[in-house]
Amino acid sequence: MTVVNMKVTRQKLMQTAILDKVDREHLPLNTDRVRRSLQTVREHVSRSPYFTDMLDRWEQIVEDNDVETLRRVVESDDETGNEMRNLSPLYVLLTEDERMKVLDNLRELALQ
């Protein structure tokens, strides 16, 4: 039986909600808020090449408004996908109510 880390599950649900909103509302990724968010993430993570590479990938996704690559990140089940979702600057695209809904869904999953 596979044990799923709750943080990984939470991030996957959160990024799925973001992707759904981007698709539904045709939101651009390349906005001032998202770029500021990416800069904040850069300031708070290790300067290791591993994390720098992932943040560079996020920067390219944002600059290119690359929803298809975002979709691949959201759907990925490997360690890189987990880390990319963990470093995502896109959380600013959800309202507080939308984030709370995702957390409610996570609690429901945990009870199953």
Sequence and secondary structure as in RCSB ss.txt:
>XXXX:A:sequence
MTVVNMKVTRQKLMQTAILDKVDREHLPLNTDRVRRSLQTVREHVSRSPYFTDMLDRWEQIVEDNDVETLRRVVE
SDDETGNEMRNLSPLYVLLTEDERMKVLDNLRELALQ
>XXXX:A:secstr
     HHHHHHHHHHHHHHHHHHHHT  S  HHHHHHHHHHHHHS   HHHHHHHHHHHHHHHTT HHHHHHHHH
  SHHHHHHHHT SGGGGS HHHHHHHHHHHHHHHH 
